[in-house]
Amino acid sequence: MELKSKLILGSINYFLILIITSTGIGLGMHQDTLINPTEISLEELLETEIVPINVMGSHIHFAGEWMVGYKKMNMVKEGFLNENNSINNDTIFRSYTVAPTKMSVEMDMLEIMYGWNDRLTLMAMLSYEKKSMNHLREDESTYTTRSSGIGDVQLMGHYLFHQQYPYWLAFMLSMSLPTGSIDQKDNIMGEMKKLPYSMQLGLGSVSLIPGMNYIYQAEKFVFGFHSMGTFPISENANEYKLGNQYHLTGWVNRFLYDWLSFTAIMDGRIFSPIIGSDLDLNVNMVPTADTANSGGRIIALKLGMNTFQNNGKFKGNRLELEFGFPLYQSVNGFQLGIKNTWSIGWQRTF
């Protein structure tokens, strides 16, 4: 509770900074260093990379323009939930012989974009993932499982449907290709066993990912809304299909200087339960192998800092840091709750 209180207080301070700087007070700012979004064109706004790096399908590039990028992302899950209530390991042991205690996910992602024309941008993403999960047995002994490898490849198109000051609207359509393994195994109690669903590296089937992005230019801020869904189209080779995912994000970006901005993001996600099951998994051993413990809802707050260069020696470079934590989460069955997320991303446009 103490950590969560500190995070909430930190968030309040962050929003106070946004409010104070919106009036031009403090931080020793000079008027000629500020960006007023209403005084520059959409093209200039896009060149300043106003959209948070982790908002997919929102980056539009001009004809013939390339962009390469790298992102490092991390997520930690810890503490069991049933719906939105915290539960202890004794509750887990009433139904299972093993209780996961912590999960860490690291992802390294490479991305490339190309402006086919001034409205259509094409994109490809490839990730490398590392996952680990700590477990506790009833006799208080522990063990850790790990998996790593290439994740699913994503191919995407972003289309600028409408642009007229003060807003623009873009649509995206992505396809996720099943290049990530769904047969990861690890040594569990001296035997190589298949790992549960959350420790696998891919979906195992082709998925369609449509989305929409809306951006509005205000006098002091730039606002945006992003919606996206992930829809696996069939069962995979292990006779299950991950549930549909629905994603809605609202964000606000406040420029402090012509090279620096801060972003606040409210991120909501709904995860449908897994359909079918992998018969190689023992549903009585651990909650993560039981599809009854899948699906849920989460609302998270994410705070970011974005630096960019539009001229000079480092023109076209962009760096963004982001930290997030849940404000609300509710799960089906027994699942580890998300503790925090963070990411760092670099992009280069040329």
C-alpha positions as CSV (number, residue, x, y, z in Angstrom):
1,M,0.0,0.0,0.0
2,E,2.9,2.3,0.8
3,L,4.4,1.9,-2.7
4,K,1.0,2.4,-4.4
5,S,0.5,5.6,-2.3
6,K,3.9,6.9,-3.5
7,L,2.9,6.1,-7.1
8,I,-0.4,8.0,-6.8
9,L,1.3,11.0,-5.2
10,G,3.9,11.0,-7.9
11,S,1.2,11.0,-10.5
12,I,-0.5,14.0,-8.8
13,N,2.8,15.8,-8.9
14,Y,3.2,14.9,-12.6
15,F,-0.2,16.4,-13.4
16,L,0.6,19.5,-11.4
17,I,3.7,20.0,-13.5
18,L,1.5,19.8,-16.6
19,I,-0.9,22.3,-15.3
20,I,1.8,24.7,-14.1
21,T,3.7,24.6,-17.4
22,S,0.5,25.1,-19.4
23,T,0.4,28.6,-18.0
24,G,4.1,29.2,-18.8
25,I,5.0,29.6,-15.1
26,G,8.0,28.0,-13.6
27,L,10.9,26.0,-14.9
28,G,12.6,29.1,-16.2
29,M,10.9,28.8,-19.6
30,H,11.3,31.5,-22.2
31,Q,8.5,32.2,-24.6
32,D,10.6,31.6,-27.7
33,T,11.4,28.0,-26.7
34,L,7.8,26.9,-26.4
35,I,5.7,25.1,-29.0
36,N,2.1,26.3,-29.5
37,P,0.4,23.5,-31.5
38,T,-2.2,25.9,-33.0
39,E,0.6,27.9,-34.6
40,I,2.1,25.1,-36.7
41,S,0.8,22.9,-39.4
42,L,-0.2,19.2,-39.1
43,E,2.9,18.3,-41.1
44,E,5.1,20.2,-38.6
45,L,3.3,18.5,-35.7
46,L,3.9,15.1,-37.2
47,E,7.6,15.9,-37.6
48,T,7.8,16.7,-33.9
49,E,6.5,13.1,-33.2
50,I,3.6,14.2,-30.9
51,V,2.2,10.7,-30.5
52,P,3.5,8.5,-27.7
53,I,5.8,5.7,-29.1
54,N,3.7,2.9,-27.7
55,V,0.4,4.1,-29.3
56,M,0.3,1.8,-32.3
57,G,-1.0,2.8,-35.7
58,S,-0.7,6.5,-35.2
59,H,2.6,7.4,-36.9
60,I,2.1,8.8,-40.4
61,H,5.2,9.4,-42.5
62,F,5.5,11.4,-45.8
63,A,6.0,9.7,-49.2
64,G,9.5,8.2,-49.4
65,E,10.3,8.7,-45.7
66,W,11.8,5.9,-43.6
67,M,11.8,5.3,-39.9
68,V,13.7,2.7,-37.8
69,G,13.2,2.2,-34.2
70,Y,14.0,0.1,-31.1
71,K,11.9,-0.4,-28.0
72,K,12.8,-2.1,-24.7
73,M,9.7,-3.0,-22.6
74,N,9.3,-4.6,-19.2
75,M,6.3,-5.8,-17.2
76,V,6.1,-7.3,-13.7
77,K,3.2,-9.3,-12.3
78,E,3.0,-10.0,-8.6
79,G,0.3,-10.9,-6.0
80,F,-2.8,-13.0,-6.8
81,L,-6.2,-11.5,-7.6
82,N,-9.6,-13.0,-7.7
83,E,-11.8,-10.5,-9.6
84,N,-10.4,-7.3,-8.1
85,N,-9.6,-8.7,-4.6
86,S,-6.2,-9.7,-3.4
87,I,-5.9,-13.3,-2.2
88,N,-3.1,-15.3,-0.5
89,N,-1.3,-18.5,-1.5
90,D,-3.4,-20.6,0.9
91,T,-6.4,-19.9,-1.3
92,I,-4.5,-21.1,-4.3
93,F,-3.3,-24.3,-2.6
94,R,-6.9,-25.3,-2.0
95,S,-7.3,-26.0,-5.8
96,Y,-3.7,-26.3,-7.1
97,T,-0.4,-27.8,-5.9
98,V,1.8,-24.9,-7.0
99,A,1.3,-21.1,-6.7
100,P,3.1,-18.6,-9.1
101,T,4.5,-15.7,-7.0
102,K,6.0,-13.4,-9.6
103,M,6.3,-13.1,-13.4
104,S,8.6,-10.9,-15.4
105,V,8.4,-10.2,-19.1
106,E,11.1,-8.4,-21.1
107,M,10.7,-7.5,-24.8
108,D,13.1,-6.1,-27.3
109,M,11.4,-4.8,-30.4
110,L,12.7,-3.7,-33.8
111,E,10.4,-1.7,-36.1
112,I,10.6,-0.2,-39.5
113,M,8.2,2.2,-41.3
114,Y,8.0,3.5,-44.8
115,G,5.8,6.3,-46.2
116,W,4.2,4.8,-49.3
117,N,2.6,8.1,-49.9
118,D,1.5,11.1,-47.8
119,R,-1.5,9.1,-46.4
120,L,-0.4,5.5,-46.2
121,T,2.5,4.3,-44.0
122,L,3.6,0.7,-43.9
123,M,5.2,-0.9,-40.9
124,A,6.8,-4.2,-39.8
125,M,7.7,-5.2,-36.2
126,L,9.8,-8.1,-34.8
127,S,10.3,-8.8,-31.1
128,Y,12.5,-11.0,-29.0
129,E,11.0,-12.0,-25.6
130,K,12.3,-13.2,-22.3
131,K,9.9,-14.5,-19.6
132,S,10.4,-15.9,-16.1
133,M,8.0,-17.0,-13.5
134,N,8.7,-17.9,-9.8
135,H,6.7,-20.6,-8.1
136,L,6.0,-21.8,-4.6
137,R,5.0,-25.3,-3.6
138,E,2.9,-26.3,-0.6
139,D,6.0,-27.5,1.2
140,E,7.5,-24.0,0.7
141,S,10.1,-25.1,-1.8
142,T,10.5,-22.9,-4.9
143,Y,11.4,-23.1,-8.5
144,T,11.6,-20.8,-11.5
145,T,10.6,-21.4,-15.2
146,R,12.0,-19.4,-18.1
147,S,11.3,-19.1,-21.8
148,S,12.9,-16.9,-24.5
149,G,12.9,-16.4,-28.3
150,I,11.3,-14.6,-31.2
151,G,7.8,-13.4,-30.8
152,D,5.1,-13.0,-33.5
153,V,5.9,-10.7,-36.4
154,Q,3.4,-7.9,-37.1
155,L,2.8,-6.2,-40.5
156,M,0.8,-3.0,-40.4
157,G,-0.6,-0.2,-42.5
158,H,-1.6,3.2,-41.2
159,Y,-3.9,5.3,-43.3
160,L,-4.5,9.1,-42.8
161,F,-8.3,9.2,-43.5
162,H,-9.0,12.8,-42.7
163,Q,-7.0,15.9,-41.8
164,Q,-8.5,19.3,-41.2
165,Y,-7.4,21.7,-38.5
166,P,-7.8,21.2,-35.5
167,Y,-7.9,17.4,-35.8
168,W,-7.0,14.4,-37.9
169,L,-8.2,10.8,-38.0
170,A,-6.2,7.7,-39.0
171,F,-7.1,4.0,-39.3
172,M,-4.8,1.0,-39.0
173,L,-5.0,-2.6,-40.0
174,S,-2.4,-5.1,-38.8
175,M,-1.8,-8.8,-39.2
176,S,0.1,-10.8,-36.6
177,L,2.0,-13.8,-38.0
178,P,2.6,-16.9,-35.8
179,T,6.4,-16.9,-35.7
180,G,6.5,-17.1,-31.9
181,S,6.7,-20.6,-30.3
182,I,3.7,-22.1,-28.5
183,D,5.7,-25.2,-27.4
184,Q,8.2,-23.8,-25.0
185,K,9.3,-26.2,-22.2
186,D,11.5,-26.0,-19.1
187,N,12.9,-28.3,-16.4
188,I,10.2,-28.7,-13.7
189,M,11.1,-31.0,-10.9
190,G,13.6,-32.9,-13.0
191,E,11.4,-33.3,-16.1
192,M,11.1,-31.2,-19.2
193,K,7.4,-30.1,-19.3
194,K,5.5,-27.7,-21.5
195,L,5.0,-24.2,-20.0
196,P,1.6,-22.6,-19.5
197,Y,-0.1,-20.2,-21.9
198,S,1.4,-17.0,-20.5
199,M,4.9,-18.3,-20.8
200,Q,4.6,-19.1,-24.5
201,L,6.1,-16.6,-27.0
202,G,3.3,-16.3,-29.6
203,L,-0.4,-16.7,-30.3
204,G,0.1,-19.7,-32.6
205,S,-2.3,-18.4,-35.2
206,V,-2.8,-15.5,-37.5
207,S,-4.5,-12.5,-35.9
208,L,-6.2,-9.4,-37.3
209,I,-5.6,-6.1,-35.5
210,P,-7.7,-3.2,-36.7
211,G,-7.5,0.2,-35.0
212,M,-8.3,3.9,-35.1
213,N,-6.5,7.1,-33.9
214,Y,-7.9,10.6,-33.4
215,I,-5.7,13.6,-32.6
216,Y,-6.9,17.1,-31.6
217,Q,-4.8,20.2,-31.5
218,A,-5.6,22.6,-28.6
219,E,-3.9,25.8,-27.6
220,K,-1.7,24.4,-24.8
221,F,-1.9,20.6,-25.4
222,V,-2.3,17.9,-28.0
223,F,-4.9,15.3,-27.2
224,G,-5.4,11.9,-28.7
225,F,-7.6,8.8,-28.5
226,H,-6.6,5.3,-29.7
227,S,-8.8,2.2,-30.1
228,M,-7.6,-1.3,-31.2
229,G,-8.7,-4.9,-31.2
230,T,-6.8,-8.1,-31.5
231,F,-8.8,-11.0,-33.1
232,P,-7.1,-14.5,-33.5
233,I,-8.9,-16.0,-36.5
234,S,-8.5,-19.7,-35.6
235,E,-7.4,-22.3,-33.1
236,N,-3.6,-23.0,-33.2
237,A,-1.9,-26.3,-33.5
238,N,-2.3,-27.0,-29.8
239,E,-6.1,-26.7,-30.0
240,Y,-6.7,-23.4,-28.2
241,K,-7.2,-19.8,-29.2
242,L,-6.3,-16.8,-27.1
243,G,-9.3,-14.6,-26.5
244,N,-10.0,-11.3,-28.3
245,Q,-8.4,-8.2,-26.8
246,Y,-10.0,-4.7,-26.8
247,H,-7.9,-1.7,-26.2
248,L,-8.8,2.0,-25.6
249,T,-6.3,4.7,-24.8
250,G,-6.6,8.5,-24.1
251,W,-3.5,10.6,-23.9
252,V,-2.4,14.2,-23.6
253,N,0.9,15.7,-24.7
254,R,2.3,18.9,-23.2
255,F,5.3,20.6,-24.9
256,L,7.8,22.3,-22.6
257,Y,10.4,23.2,-25.2
258,D,10.9,22.6,-28.9
259,W,12.8,19.4,-28.0
260,L,10.9,18.1,-24.9
261,S,7.4,17.1,-24.0
262,F,5.6,15.2,-21.2
263,T,2.7,12.7,-21.8
264,A,0.0,11.3,-19.6
265,I,-1.8,8.2,-20.8
266,M,-5.0,6.5,-19.5
267,D,-4.9,3.0,-20.9
268,G,-7.9,0.5,-20.7
269,R,-7.8,-3.1,-21.9
270,I,-10.3,-6.0,-21.9
271,F,-9.0,-9.6,-22.4
272,S,-11.5,-12.3,-23.3
273,P,-10.9,-15.8,-21.9
274,I,-8.9,-18.5,-23.8
275,I,-11.0,-20.8,-25.9
276,G,-10.1,-24.5,-25.9
277,S,-7.1,-25.9,-24.1
278,D,-3.7,-27.4,-24.5
279,L,-4.0,-31.1,-23.5
280,D,-0.3,-31.2,-22.6
281,L,-0.9,-29.0,-19.6
282,N,-1.9,-30.2,-16.1
283,V,-4.8,-28.0,-15.1
284,N,-4.6,-29.3,-11.5
285,M,-1.0,-28.3,-10.9
286,V,-0.8,-24.5,-11.4
287,P,-3.4,-21.8,-12.0
288,T,-1.7,-20.6,-15.2
289,A,-2.3,-23.9,-16.9
290,D,-6.1,-23.6,-16.3
291,T,-8.0,-21.6,-18.9
292,A,-10.7,-20.8,-16.2
293,N,-8.0,-18.4,-15.0
294,S,-7.8,-16.2,-18.1
295,G,-9.4,-13.0,-19.2
296,G,-10.0,-9.8,-17.3
297,R,-10.0,-6.0,-17.4
298,I,-7.4,-3.3,-16.5
299,I,-7.1,0.4,-16.4
300,A,-3.6,1.8,-16.1
301,L,-2.0,5.2,-15.8
302,K,1.2,5.7,-17.8
303,L,3.5,8.8,-17.6
304,G,6.1,9.5,-20.3
305,M,8.9,11.9,-21.3
306,N,9.6,12.5,-24.9
307,T,12.7,14.1,-26.5
308,F,13.1,14.8,-30.2
309,Q,15.3,16.7,-32.6
310,N,14.0,18.4,-35.8
311,N,17.2,20.0,-36.9
312,G,20.9,20.0,-36.3
313,K,23.3,17.1,-36.0
314,F,20.8,14.7,-34.5
315,K,17.8,15.7,-36.7
316,G,15.2,12.9,-36.9
317,N,16.1,11.2,-33.6
318,R,13.6,10.6,-30.9
319,L,13.8,9.1,-27.4
320,E,10.9,8.3,-25.0
321,L,10.7,6.9,-21.5
322,E,7.4,5.6,-20.0
323,F,6.4,4.2,-16.7
324,G,2.9,2.8,-15.9
325,F,1.0,1.1,-13.1
326,P,-2.6,-0.1,-12.7
327,L,-5.4,2.0,-11.2
328,Y,-7.9,-0.9,-11.5
329,Q,-7.7,-4.5,-12.5
330,S,-10.2,-7.3,-12.3
331,V,-9.5,-10.9,-13.5
332,N,-11.4,-14.1,-14.1
333,G,-10.5,-16.9,-11.6
334,F,-7.0,-16.6,-10.0
335,Q,-4.3,-14.6,-11.7
336,L,-1.2,-12.6,-10.9
337,G,-1.9,-8.8,-11.0
338,I,0.2,-6.4,-12.9
339,K,2.5,-4.4,-10.6
340,N,4.2,-2.0,-13.1
341,T,5.4,-1.5,-16.6
342,W,8.2,0.5,-18.1
343,S,9.6,1.1,-21.6
344,I,12.3,3.1,-23.4
345,G,12.1,3.7,-27.1
346,W,14.3,5.2,-29.8
347,Q,13.3,6.2,-33.3
348,R,15.2,7.7,-36.3
349,T,13.4,9.2,-39.2
350,F,15.2,9.9,-42.5
